[in-house]
Amino acid sequence: MNVFDWLQDVEVPESFAGFDMVEVRFKGGRKEFMRNDQRLPLVTGDAVVVEAAGSGWHLGHVSLKGELVRLQMRKKKIPTDSKEIRNILRIATPDDEERWQAVRDLETGTMFRARAVVGELRLRMKLSDVEYQADRTRALFYYSAEDRVDFRELIRRLADEFRVRVEMRQISLRQEAGRIGGIGVCGRELCCSTWLQDFKTVSTTAARYQNLSLNPQKLAGQCGRLKCCLNYELDAYLDALKDIPQVQRPLKTSKGEAFLQKTDIFRRRMWFAFKGDNNWVMLDTARVRELLDMNKRGEIIESLLPPREEAPEPEVSAIVEGSLDRLDDKIKSSSKRSKRKKSKGDKEGDAPEARAPREGREPREPRAPRPEREPRAAQEPGAEPAREPREPREGRPPREGREGRPGRDGRRPAGAAPGGPRPPEQMTSPGPGDPDNPT
């Protein structure tokens, strides 16, 4: 037994069925109210087959049911016994969904080809979307145009090319943006393409109440019209403006006229500045009302700011003469005592406590004492220290033919040839009569 046949045979109690009207959503966010005469057990999101506007059938998805549908119909002033409300035929089967998906794949190519035909006919219109009926017997073309367009030739050519019944439907720029979709400046998907269905009139007055700059590039959405979100917070601003005083004229003071520059509605603050002065004075709404009443009575305002209340002088406790010096003496005496105790402990040989080894480390072994050095042998004054002869390097024979030169120990051998350092007795200058003196 098929599950859809089983669902149709199930008896649903009257309390569960509730209202017999159901809201069905189609492509592009288009929604219509359908009558559930067969009392099918529908759930939000179910695919259903409904009667088409002309003939045939179409496929949509349930978006709302129950008591909420009745409230929506009352809000839109649609009577429940209207003959324009069509019936739901059955719950869609997998074959119905496959046929509907195959038709959806043809819509993109049809739209591009239709735009090319519009360009050939030089019609001042813009095709934004194409929607095929699920049984592929009708195609609905959505377009936007500023003026009236004669598209009789266009319908004839499109019907001959695609072999379907063509229907043209004009939509507004906001509806066009909702069908195309996109991301707004807030970073979220457009409201008109997700949940917003009723487009209310938006004027620049809403921007003035919210203290927004009247820049059309910042206030306009992707549709080229004023953003619908300007109306969202308008009621909150209107309620807050009831407590804000209306400043029609500048405040008259002894320094001149103070003009209103800026108003923070929610914090209830207002900024004033004199002509030619860039320094703004911030006042609260209570002070502004007070100044306005003073102007009405003809009083001269000396200062915009409220008079400051003199703060009482703090009580100073009497200080006894010399009390601070005694406090310093106490601090000095305590520091001297701590120094004395420390020096006394050092004299007694109180060794500091050994530090406990860290976790995971073994205690170090005490180092062995260093061997004492042997005293050097006494040397004659003025004599050079004796050096031990070095051994020749490996692979190099000792040098020869260096007799008469001082050895490695710094001493000259006996009978050395002149050229090295002479003894002290030979370094005296030769006198007359000396055999070595040629003179």
SVG drawing of the C-alpha trace seen along z (x, -y; Angstrom):
<svg xmlns="http://www.w3.org/2000/svg" viewBox="-19 -90 165 92">
<polyline fill="none" stroke="black" stroke-width="0.4" points="0.0,0.0 1.4,-3.4 2.0,-5.9 0.1,-8.6 -3.0,-6.4 -2.6,-5.5 -2.5,-9.2 -5.7,-9.9 -7.5,-7.0 -6.6,-8.3 -9.4,-10.0 -8.4,-13.2 -10.4,-14.6 -12.2,-17.9 -10.2,-19.5 -6.9,-18.6 -8.1,-19.7 -9.2,-23.1 -9.7,-25.7 -10.0,-24.2 -8.1,-27.1 -4.4,-26.6 -1.8,-29.1 0.4,-27.7 3.7,-29.3 4.9,-29.2 8.0,-30.4 9.3,-33.9 7.5,-34.1 4.1,-34.3 1.4,-33.0 -2.2,-32.1 -5.0,-30.7 -6.3,-27.3 -9.3,-25.3 -8.6,-21.9 -12.0,-20.3 -10.7,-16.8 -9.3,-17.4 -5.9,-16.1 -3.5,-15.8 -1.1,-18.6 2.0,-19.7 3.9,-23.0 6.4,-22.4 4.4,-19.6 4.3,-19.7 0.7,-19.7 -1.0,-19.7 -3.5,-22.5 -5.8,-23.7 -4.3,-26.1 -5.8,-29.5 -6.9,-28.7 -6.7,-24.9 -4.4,-22.1 -2.6,-21.8 0.3,-23.4 2.6,-22.4 3.3,-24.4 4.3,-24.0 2.2,-24.6 3.4,-27.7 0.7,-28.3 -2.3,-26.4 -4.8,-26.5 -6.0,-29.6 -3.2,-31.7 -4.6,-31.4 -8.0,-32.7 -6.3,-35.8 -4.3,-36.5 -7.5,-36.3 -9.2,-38.7 -6.2,-41.1 -6.2,-41.1 -10.1,-41.2 -10.5,-38.0 -13.9,-36.3 -13.8,-32.6 -16.6,-31.9 -14.8,-33.6 -15.1,-31.8 -11.5,-32.7 -10.2,-30.4 -9.2,-27.1 -9.0,-23.6 -6.1,-21.4 -6.2,-18.2 -3.8,-15.9 -0.5,-15.6 2.3,-15.6 3.8,-12.3 7.5,-11.8 6.5,-11.7 4.8,-15.1 7.9,-16.6 10.1,-15.2 7.9,-16.8 7.9,-20.1 11.7,-20.1 12.2,-19.3 10.0,-22.3 11.9,-24.5 15.1,-23.8 13.6,-25.3 12.9,-28.7 16.4,-30.2 16.8,-29.5 13.3,-30.7 14.0,-34.0 17.2,-34.8 15.6,-34.0 12.6,-36.2 14.9,-39.0 16.5,-38.7 13.1,-38.9 12.3,-42.0 15.5,-43.6 14.7,-42.8 11.3,-44.4 12.8,-47.4 10.2,-47.3 10.8,-49.5 10.3,-46.8 12.4,-44.6 11.7,-40.9 12.6,-39.8 11.4,-36.3 9.6,-33.4 7.4,-30.8 6.2,-27.6 3.1,-25.8 3.9,-22.3 2.1,-20.6 4.0,-22.8 0.8,-24.2 1.3,-27.8 4.2,-30.2 3.9,-33.4 6.3,-36.2 6.9,-38.9 8.1,-42.3 8.4,-45.9 8.0,-49.1 7.5,-52.8 5.1,-53.4 2.4,-51.3 3.8,-48.7 2.2,-47.1 3.4,-43.5 1.0,-41.7 3.7,-40.9 5.9,-39.7 3.2,-37.2 2.7,-35.9 6.4,-35.2 6.9,-33.6 3.9,-31.4 5.1,-30.1 8.6,-29.5 8.0,-27.8 4.6,-26.1 2.9,-27.3 0.2,-29.7 1.9,-33.0 0.7,-35.3 2.3,-38.7 2.1,-40.1 3.5,-43.6 5.0,-43.9 6.5,-46.9 10.2,-47.5 9.9,-46.3 8.2,-43.0 10.9,-42.6 13.6,-42.9 11.8,-40.4 11.6,-37.8 15.3,-38.3 16.5,-38.4 19.8,-39.7 21.7,-40.9 20.9,-44.3 23.3,-46.8 22.6,-45.2 24.2,-41.9 21.0,-39.9 18.8,-38.7 16.2,-41.1 13.0,-41.4 10.9,-41.5 12.3,-38.1 12.0,-36.3 8.9,-37.4 7.6,-40.8 4.5,-40.6 2.6,-43.8 4.5,-46.9 3.6,-50.0 4.3,-53.5 7.6,-54.9 8.1,-58.7 11.0,-61.0 9.1,-62.1 10.1,-58.8 13.8,-59.7 13.3,-63.2 11.7,-61.9 14.7,-59.6 17.3,-62.3 18.7,-60.6 20.5,-62.5 18.2,-63.0 20.6,-61.3 18.7,-59.3 21.7,-57.0 21.8,-55.9 18.0,-55.8 17.2,-53.8 17.3,-50.0 18.2,-47.7 14.8,-48.4 15.6,-52.1 12.9,-53.1 13.1,-54.1 13.9,-51.2 11.0,-49.4 12.9,-49.2 12.5,-53.0 9.0,-52.2 10.1,-49.5 11.3,-51.9 9.2,-54.9 6.6,-54.2 9.4,-54.0 10.8,-57.4 7.3,-59.0 6.7,-57.8 10.1,-59.2 9.6,-62.5 6.6,-63.2 9.0,-64.1 11.3,-66.2 10.5,-70.0 9.8,-71.7 12.4,-74.4 10.9,-76.6 13.2,-79.6 16.7,-80.0 17.3,-80.7 17.9,-84.3 20.7,-84.8 23.0,-87.7 25.7,-86.4 23.4,-86.1 21.1,-83.6 21.8,-79.9 20.7,-77.6 19.7,-74.0 22.3,-71.8 21.5,-68.2 19.0,-66.1 19.5,-62.7 16.0,-61.4 16.5,-58.4 19.1,-59.9 17.0,-63.2 19.9,-65.5 20.1,-68.6 23.1,-70.5 23.1,-74.3 25.7,-76.6 26.1,-80.3 26.4,-81.8 30.0,-81.6 31.0,-79.4 31.9,-75.7 31.7,-74.8 28.4,-73.1 26.7,-73.1 24.9,-69.9 21.7,-70.3 19.1,-67.9 15.4,-68.3 14.4,-69.6 16.9,-72.4 15.7,-73.3 12.1,-73.5 13.3,-75.8 15.1,-78.1 12.1,-78.2 9.9,-79.3 12.4,-82.0 12.3,-83.3 8.5,-83.3 8.5,-85.4 11.0,-87.8 13.8,-87.0 17.4,-87.3 19.4,-84.0 22.9,-84.6 24.2,-81.1 22.9,-78.0 24.3,-75.7 22.5,-75.4 24.1,-77.1 26.6,-74.9 25.9,-74.1 28.9,-74.9 30.1,-71.7 30.6,-71.8 34.2,-72.1 35.5,-68.8 36.1,-68.7 39.8,-68.7 40.8,-66.9 43.1,-68.7 46.7,-67.5 48.9,-67.7 52.2,-69.4 55.0,-66.9 52.7,-63.9 54.1,-63.2 57.6,-63.4 56.9,-60.9 55.4,-58.6 58.7,-58.8 60.7,-58.1 58.7,-54.9 59.3,-53.7 63.0,-54.4 63.3,-52.7 61.6,-49.6 64.0,-49.4 67.0,-49.8 65.8,-46.9 65.5,-44.6 69.0,-45.5 70.4,-44.8 68.7,-41.4 70.1,-40.5 73.6,-41.5 73.4,-39.7 72.4,-36.5 75.2,-36.7 77.8,-37.0 76.5,-34.0 77.0,-32.0 73.4,-31.3 73.6,-29.7 70.6,-30.2 68.4,-27.2 69.2,-25.1 66.7,-25.2 64.7,-22.1 65.3,-20.5 62.7,-21.0 60.3,-18.3 61.7,-15.8 65.4,-16.7 68.0,-14.9 69.9,-16.8 73.4,-17.8 76.5,-16.2 78.9,-18.5 81.8,-19.6 85.3,-18.3 87.7,-20.8 90.3,-22.2 93.9,-21.0 96.2,-23.6 98.8,-25.0 102.5,-24.3 104.5,-27.4 106.8,-28.6 110.5,-28.2 112.4,-31.3 114.1,-32.9 116.9,-35.3 115.8,-38.9 115.8,-39.9 116.1,-36.3 113.6,-35.0 111.4,-32.1 112.6,-28.8 110.4,-27.2 110.2,-23.5 111.3,-22.6 108.5,-21.8 108.3,-18.5 108.5,-18.7 105.3,-18.3 104.4,-15.0 105.8,-14.4 108.3,-17.3 112.1,-16.8 113.8,-19.1 115.4,-22.2 119.1,-22.3 121.8,-25.0 120.5,-27.4 123.5,-27.4 124.2,-30.6 120.5,-31.6 118.6,-31.6 116.9,-28.4 113.3,-27.9 114.1,-28.5 115.3,-32.1 119.0,-31.4 122.0,-31.8 124.4,-28.9 128.1,-29.5 130.2,-30.8 127.3,-32.0 128.1,-34.2 127.5,-37.9 124.2,-39.2 122.2,-38.3 121.9,-40.2 125.3,-40.8 126.3,-40.5 126.1,-43.7 129.9,-44.1 130.2,-44.1 127.5,-46.7 129.7,-49.5 131.1,-51.9 134.8,-51.2 137.3,-53.6 140.7,-54.7 143.3,-52.1 140.8,-49.4 142.1,-46.7 138.7,-46.5 138.6,-50.2 140.1,-51.0 140.8,-54.5"/>
</svg>
